[in-house]
Amino acid sequence: MNNPRILVLNGHPAVQSLNRTLAHAYAEEAARHRAVVQEVHLSDLVFDQDFGRAGYADTKPLEPDLEELLQRV
């Protein structure tokens, strides 16, 4: 049987938060049960939080960290 693959995505913008602690605890427990776990914290990614230059019509390209996250999902 294949091990489950889990992506834990913590969307809280703060480096230290309850959300980060809970996400990390979940990831550790899942890994302990042989899941293949990837843990991503929004606060660790480097990107411009401004969506675009002209809203939805003229979007800018994604930064490398966001491109990598998109591949993981």
ChimeraX commands (.cxc) that place a marker at each C-alpha (Angstrom):
marker #1 position 0.00,0.00,0.00 radius 0.5
marker #1 position 1.29,3.47,-0.87 radius 0.5
marker #1 position 1.94,5.89,1.93 radius 0.5
marker #1 position -0.37,8.91,1.93 radius 0.5
marker #1 position 1.09,12.17,0.67 radius 0.5
marker #1 position 0.15,15.24,2.70 radius 0.5
marker #1 position 0.88,18.91,2.11 radius 0.5
marker #1 position 0.45,20.93,5.29 radius 0.5
marker #1 position -0.01,24.58,4.30 radius 0.5
marker #1 position 0.02,27.11,7.12 radius 0.5
marker #1 position -1.45,30.34,5.76 radius 0.5
marker #1 position -0.81,32.48,8.84 radius 0.5
marker #1 position 1.47,35.42,7.97 radius 0.5
marker #1 position 3.30,35.54,11.34 radius 0.5
marker #1 position 6.55,33.64,11.84 radius 0.5
marker #1 position 5.55,32.58,15.35 radius 0.5
marker #1 position 1.90,31.63,15.78 radius 0.5
marker #1 position -0.38,29.00,17.22 radius 0.5
marker #1 position -1.24,28.04,13.63 radius 0.5
marker #1 position 2.43,27.28,12.88 radius 0.5
marker #1 position 2.73,25.17,16.03 radius 0.5
marker #1 position -0.42,23.21,15.19 radius 0.5
marker #1 position 0.61,22.72,11.55 radius 0.5
marker #1 position 4.02,21.45,12.61 radius 0.5
marker #1 position 2.54,19.08,15.20 radius 0.5
marker #1 position 0.12,17.71,12.58 radius 0.5
marker #1 position 2.96,17.21,10.09 radius 0.5
marker #1 position 5.14,15.44,12.66 radius 0.5
marker #1 position 2.34,13.09,13.70 radius 0.5
marker #1 position 1.43,12.28,10.10 radius 0.5
marker #1 position 5.09,11.53,9.33 radius 0.5
marker #1 position 5.25,9.30,12.41 radius 0.5
marker #1 position 2.44,7.28,10.82 radius 0.5
marker #1 position 4.47,6.88,7.62 radius 0.5
marker #1 position 2.85,9.64,5.56 radius 0.5
marker #1 position 5.04,11.54,3.12 radius 0.5
marker #1 position 4.65,15.07,4.47 radius 0.5
marker #1 position 5.59,18.45,3.03 radius 0.5
marker #1 position 5.22,21.41,5.37 radius 0.5
marker #1 position 4.90,24.95,3.97 radius 0.5
marker #1 position 4.49,28.13,5.99 radius 0.5
marker #1 position 3.34,31.29,4.23 radius 0.5
marker #1 position 5.65,33.36,6.43 radius 0.5
marker #1 position 8.69,31.46,5.03 radius 0.5
marker #1 position 7.88,32.28,1.40 radius 0.5
marker #1 position 9.32,35.31,-0.38 radius 0.5
marker #1 position 6.78,37.04,-2.62 radius 0.5
marker #1 position 5.06,40.36,-3.26 radius 0.5
marker #1 position 1.70,40.24,-1.51 radius 0.5
marker #1 position 0.23,42.76,-3.95 radius 0.5
marker #1 position -1.81,40.60,-6.35 radius 0.5
marker #1 position -1.26,42.57,-9.50 radius 0.5
marker #1 position -0.62,45.84,-11.19 radius 0.5
marker #1 position -4.16,46.30,-12.47 radius 0.5
marker #1 position -6.26,43.79,-10.58 radius 0.5
marker #1 position -7.28,40.59,-12.34 radius 0.5
marker #1 position -6.90,41.93,-15.89 radius 0.5
marker #1 position -3.14,42.57,-15.85 radius 0.5
marker #1 position -1.59,40.08,-13.45 radius 0.5
marker #1 position 2.10,39.80,-12.83 radius 0.5
marker #1 position 4.05,36.53,-13.03 radius 0.5
marker #1 position 4.40,34.43,-9.89 radius 0.5
marker #1 position 7.58,34.64,-7.85 radius 0.5
marker #1 position 9.81,31.52,-7.61 radius 0.5
marker #1 position 8.52,30.54,-4.13 radius 0.5
marker #1 position 4.92,30.66,-5.36 radius 0.5
marker #1 position 5.78,28.71,-8.54 radius 0.5
marker #1 position 7.37,26.01,-6.36 radius 0.5
marker #1 position 4.32,25.90,-4.08 radius 0.5
marker #1 position 2.05,25.60,-7.10 radius 0.5
marker #1 position 4.03,22.55,-8.26 radius 0.5
marker #1 position 3.64,20.93,-4.82 radius 0.5
marker #1 position -0.12,21.33,-4.84 radius 0.5
marker link #1:1,2 radius 0.2
marker link #1:2,3 radius 0.2
marker link #1:3,4 radius 0.2
marker link #1:4,5 radius 0.2
marker link #1:5,6 radius 0.2
marker link #1:6,7 radius 0.2
marker link #1:7,8 radius 0.2
marker link #1:8,9 radius 0.2
marker link #1:9,10 radius 0.2
marker link #1:10,11 radius 0.2
marker link #1:11,12 radius 0.2
marker link #1:12,13 radius 0.2
marker link #1:13,14 radius 0.2
marker link #1:14,15 radius 0.2
marker link #1:15,16 radius 0.2
marker link #1:16,17 radius 0.2
marker link #1:17,18 radius 0.2
marker link #1:18,19 radius 0.2
marker link #1:19,20 radius 0.2
marker link #1:20,21 radius 0.2
marker link #1:21,22 radius 0.2
marker link #1:22,23 radius 0.2
marker link #1:23,24 radius 0.2
marker link #1:24,25 radius 0.2
marker link #1:25,26 radius 0.2
marker link #1:26,27 radius 0.2
marker link #1:27,28 radius 0.2
marker link #1:28,29 radius 0.2
marker link #1:29,30 radius 0.2
marker link #1:30,31 radius 0.2
marker link #1:31,32 radius 0.2
marker link #1:32,33 radius 0.2
marker link #1:33,34 radius 0.2
marker link #1:34,35 radius 0.2
marker link #1:35,36 radius 0.2
marker link #1:36,37 radius 0.2
marker link #1:37,38 radius 0.2
marker link #1:38,39 radius 0.2
marker link #1:39,40 radius 0.2
marker link #1:40,41 radius 0.2
marker link #1:41,42 radius 0.2
marker link #1:42,43 radius 0.2
marker link #1:43,44 radius 0.2
marker link #1:44,45 radius 0.2
marker link #1:45,46 radius 0.2
marker link #1:46,47 radius 0.2
marker link #1:47,48 radius 0.2
marker link #1:48,49 radius 0.2
marker link #1:49,50 radius 0.2
marker link #1:50,51 radius 0.2
marker link #1:51,52 radius 0.2
marker link #1:52,53 radius 0.2
marker link #1:53,54 radius 0.2
marker link #1:54,55 radius 0.2
marker link #1:55,56 radius 0.2
marker link #1:56,57 radius 0.2
marker link #1:57,58 radius 0.2
marker link #1:58,59 radius 0.2
marker link #1:59,60 radius 0.2
marker link #1:60,61 radius 0.2
marker link #1:61,62 radius 0.2
marker link #1:62,63 radius 0.2
marker link #1:63,64 radius 0.2
marker link #1:64,65 radius 0.2
marker link #1:65,66 radius 0.2
marker link #1:66,67 radius 0.2
marker link #1:67,68 radius 0.2
marker link #1:68,69 radius 0.2
marker link #1:69,70 radius 0.2
marker link #1:70,71 radius 0.2
marker link #1:71,72 radius 0.2
marker link #1:72,73 radius 0.2
view
